[in-house]
Amino acid sequence: MPAVSSTTAQPTEPAPARCDLAIVGGGIVGLAVARELIARNPRASLCVLERETDIATHQTGHNSGVIHAGVYYVPGSLKARLCVAGARELYEYCEQRGIANERCGKVIIATDASELSRLDELQRRASENGVPGMRRIDAAGIAELEPHARGIAGLHSPSTGIVDFPAVARSYAQDIRDAGGTIATGCEVQSVQVAGRSLSLAHARGTTEAGHAVFCAGAWADRLAVAAGADPDPRIVPFRGAYLRLAPERRELVRSLIYPVPDPSLPFLGVHLTKHIDGDVLVGPTALMAGARDAYRLATVRRRDLHETLGWPGTWRMLSRWWRTGAIELRHAALRSAFVRAASRYVPELRVGDVQPAFAGVRAQALARDGKLVDDFVFSHTERALHVRNAPSPGATSSLAIARHIADEAERAFALRSR
Ligand SMILES: Cc1cc2nc3c(=O)[nH]c(=O)nc-3n(C[C@H](O)[C@H](O)[C@H](O)COP(=O)(O)OP(=O)(O)OC[C@H]3O[C@@H](n4cnc5c(N)ncnc54)[C@H](O)[C@@H]3O)c2cc1C
C-alpha cells in the first residue's frame, strides 16, 4: 500500500550542474515526459529533479489505480483525447514490460430516475470520445456483472481496468536511466531564474543550469510556475481523498469496479468501490479540502499551504457555491458510518463492520480565481519552460499521451530538433 517514501528507493544520483533538459517532478507525468523527451532527443542531457527521496510518492502513489477509458470527459477536451489515447498506450506498455494489469471493466450505476439524464449524457460523451465497447445495461445487467450491486440502469465499460501506477512510474524511470538520463531525488527546486540562454534551478542539492525545463510538480505546480514568472491563476488547492478497504472475507461483494453517476459540475467521480491490482477492494475516496498539500493524515496542516488556500479569492467563491457538498464530504471524513452508507447505495449489503481504514491521497486540483474547479488538463509556458498546471485524474492513465503532447509542445517552444 502507498507510503510517502517507499522502501524501494533507488540509490540517488547526483544532480548535474548542467543539462539540456530538466524535468521537475518525479511523479508519473514528469517521468513519462522525461522518457518521451529523451527518446526523441537521445543526444540531449536530461535530468529529473525530484524533491522526495524516491519517485512516485505523491499522487502517483496514492490513487484508485484505475485505467480510465475516457467516459466522463467533455468531447474534444484534452482529458477526453489524452485519456482515450493514453489508456490504449498504457495497456500496450504494460503488456510489453510485463507490468500486472487487468481489463476488469466497470459499471456506472444509476440508483434512481433523477440520474438517468446524466447517465444518457455520459453514454453520449463516451460514444463521442470513442470509448471502446461501452453499452447501456438494465437492473438485470447490473446484477449479472456485479451480483451484490443494485441500480435501475447503468453503463458497462469493459475497457476500464486496473494497474499499479507506482510500478508503471518505476518502469518509466528505468527507461530514462537506460536512455542515459539522470534521476536525482532529494532535490526540491526552490527557485527558478532565467540566466541568459539557460534556466537556473536552485535546489536542495545545489544548482542545475538547464537549457530548458518542464515542470510537472503536481500539488506544487502553481508555486513553481509563479517562481518562473507565470500568472498565479489557477492556484492548486489540495483535496484529500481517504479510502477504506473491504475486509478480506468481504471482498466478494465487488467483482471489479462500481462507480456512481457523478455530478457533472464537479471534477470528482464520487465514492466508488474498486478492486486493486493487489487484490484489495477500496471504498472511496472522499473529497475534502485539506490543510496541506501533503495532508496524508487528516491532522496535517501547513501554515503556508493553508494561507495560500484561504488567501485565494477562488476558494471563497467555490465555498459559497459548494458548501453543501463540502458539509457532506466533511461528514464522510468524520463518520465512517456515513461514508459506508454512501457506498451502500450501490452495494446494499455493505456494513460498517465490512471495512477497515486504508490510505489517503491528496488531489492537486487547480482552482481558478473565479471559483471554478478547473476540469481539464492545463499546460502553459514561461520563458524556456513548460508547466503542467493541472493534471488530476485521469492524469496517471493519460501519462503517455500527456508526454507526447508536452514533447510536441517542447519541440515548438524550445525549437528542439528531435533525433
Ligand atoms: C485520491 C486520488 C485518486 C486518483 N485516482 C486515479 C485513477 O484511478 N486513475 C488515474 O488515472 N488517475 C487517478 N488520480 C490522478 C493521478 O494520481 C494523477 O493524475 C497523477 O498521479 C499525476 O501525476 P503527477 O506526476 O502530475 O503528480 P505527482 O504524482 O503528485 O508528482 C508530482 C511530483 O513533483 C514533485 N515535486 C513537487 N514540487 C517539487 C519541487 N519543488 N522540486 C522537485 N520536485 C517537486 C513531487 O514530490 C512529486 O513527486 C487520482 C489522484 C488521487 C489523489
The ligand as an SDF file (V2000), in Angstrom:
LIG
                    3D

 53 58  0  0  0  0  0  0  0  0999 V2000
   -7.2230   10.0990   -4.4860 C   0  0  0  0  0  0  0  0  0  0  0  0
   -6.7980   10.0680   -5.9320 C   0  0  0  0  0  0  0  0  0  0  0  0
   -7.3180    9.1090   -6.8100 C   0  0  0  0  0  0  0  0  0  0  0  0
   -6.9290    9.0780   -8.1310 C   0  0  0  0  0  0  0  0  0  0  0  0
   -7.3310    8.0420   -8.9370 N   0  0  0  0  0  0  0  0  0  0  0  0
   -6.8640    7.9630  -10.2080 C   0  0  0  0  0  0  0  0  0  0  0  0
   -7.1600    6.8420  -11.0230 C   0  0  0  0  0  0  0  0  0  0  0  0
   -7.7870    5.8820  -10.5950 O   0  0  0  0  0  0  0  0  0  0  0  0
   -6.7060    6.8430  -12.2980 N   0  0  0  0  0  0  0  0  0  0  0  0
   -5.9740    7.8820  -12.8180 C   0  0  0  0  0  0  0  0  0  0  0  0
   -5.6220    7.8400  -13.9830 O   0  0  0  0  0  0  0  0  0  0  0  0
   -5.6310    8.9200  -12.0420 N   0  0  0  0  0  0  0  0  0  0  0  0
   -6.0450    8.9790  -10.7600 C   0  0  0  0  0  0  0  0  0  0  0  0
   -5.6850   10.0180   -9.9610 N   0  0  0  0  0  0  0  0  0  0  0  0
   -4.8760   11.0940  -10.5310 C   0  0  0  0  0  0  0  0  0  0  0  0
   -3.4180   10.6910  -10.6930 C   0  0  0  0  0  0  0  0  0  0  0  0
   -2.9200   10.1350   -9.4970 O   0  0  0  0  0  0  0  0  0  0  0  0
   -2.6500   11.9520  -11.0860 C   0  0  0  0  0  0  0  0  0  0  0  0
   -3.2440   12.4960  -12.2440 O   0  0  0  0  0  0  0  0  0  0  0  0
   -1.1830   11.6660  -11.4120 C   0  0  0  0  0  0  0  0  0  0  0  0
   -0.5800   10.8730  -10.4270 O   0  0  0  0  0  0  0  0  0  0  0  0
   -0.4720   12.9820  -11.5590 C   0  0  0  0  0  0  0  0  0  0  0  0
    0.8990   12.7050  -11.6840 O   0  0  0  0  0  0  0  0  0  0  0  0
    1.9490   13.8590  -11.4770 P   0  0  0  0  0  0  0  0  0  0  0  0
    3.2670   13.3160  -11.8370 O   0  0  0  0  0  0  0  0  0  0  0  0
    1.4530   15.0910  -12.1880 O   0  0  0  0  0  0  0  0  0  0  0  0
    1.8340   14.2430   -9.9240 O   0  0  0  0  0  0  0  0  0  0  0  0
    2.5170   13.6030   -8.6420 P   0  0  0  0  0  0  0  0  0  0  0  0
    2.4580   12.1260   -8.6590 O   0  0  0  0  0  0  0  0  0  0  0  0
    1.8940   14.2840   -7.4740 O   0  0  0  0  0  0  0  0  0  0  0  0
    4.0220   14.0080   -8.7950 O   0  0  0  0  0  0  0  0  0  0  0  0
    4.4820   15.3440   -8.6640 C   0  0  0  0  0  0  0  0  0  0  0  0
    5.9110   15.2390   -8.2110 C   0  0  0  0  0  0  0  0  0  0  0  0
    6.5130   16.5150   -8.2030 O   0  0  0  0  0  0  0  0  0  0  0  0
    7.4120   16.5560   -7.0970 C   0  0  0  0  0  0  0  0  0  0  0  0
    7.6780   17.9550   -6.7660 N   0  0  0  0  0  0  0  0  0  0  0  0
    6.8100   18.8630   -6.3070 C   0  0  0  0  0  0  0  0  0  0  0  0
    7.4330   20.0500   -6.0840 N   0  0  0  0  0  0  0  0  0  0  0  0
    8.7310   19.8630   -6.4080 C   0  0  0  0  0  0  0  0  0  0  0  0
    9.8720   20.7100   -6.3710 C   0  0  0  0  0  0  0  0  0  0  0  0
    9.8030   21.9780   -5.9380 N   0  0  0  0  0  0  0  0  0  0  0  0
   11.0500   20.1940   -6.7800 N   0  0  0  0  0  0  0  0  0  0  0  0
   11.1470   18.9030   -7.2040 C   0  0  0  0  0  0  0  0  0  0  0  0
   10.0920   18.0580   -7.2440 N   0  0  0  0  0  0  0  0  0  0  0  0
    8.8900   18.5360   -6.8550 C   0  0  0  0  0  0  0  0  0  0  0  0
    6.6200   15.8490   -6.0110 C   0  0  0  0  0  0  0  0  0  0  0  0
    7.4320   15.4190   -4.9360 O   0  0  0  0  0  0  0  0  0  0  0  0
    6.0050   14.7020   -6.7760 C   0  0  0  0  0  0  0  0  0  0  0  0
    6.8130   13.5480   -6.7860 O   0  0  0  0  0  0  0  0  0  0  0  0
   -6.0310   10.0570   -8.6200 C   0  0  0  0  0  0  0  0  0  0  0  0
   -5.4880   11.0130   -7.7460 C   0  0  0  0  0  0  0  0  0  0  0  0
   -5.8380   10.9990   -6.4070 C   0  0  0  0  0  0  0  0  0  0  0  0
   -5.1810   11.9740   -5.4770 C   0  0  0  0  0  0  0  0  0  0  0  0
  1  2  1  0
  2  3  1  0
  2 52  2  0
  3  4  2  0
  4  5  1  0
  4 50  1  0
  5  6  2  0
  6  7  1  0
  6 13  1  0
  7  8  2  0
  7  9  1  0
  9 10  1  0
 10 11  2  0
 10 12  1  0
 12 13  2  0
 13 14  1  0
 14 15  1  0
 14 50  1  0
 15 16  1  0
 16 17  1  0
 16 18  1  0
 18 19  1  0
 18 20  1  0
 20 21  1  0
 20 22  1  0
 22 23  1  0
 23 24  1  0
 24 25  2  0
 24 26  1  0
 24 27  1  0
 27 28  1  0
 28 29  2  0
 28 30  1  0
 28 31  1  0
 31 32  1  0
 32 33  1  0
 33 34  1  0
 33 48  1  0
 34 35  1  0
 35 36  1  0
 35 46  1  0
 36 37  1  0
 36 45  1  0
 37 38  2  0
 38 39  1  0
 39 40  1  0
 39 45  2  0
 40 41  1  0
 40 42  2  0
 42 43  1  0
 43 44  2  0
 44 45  1  0
 46 47  1  0
 46 48  1  0
 48 49  1  0
 50 51  2  0
 51 52  1  0
 52 53  1  0
M  END
$$$$
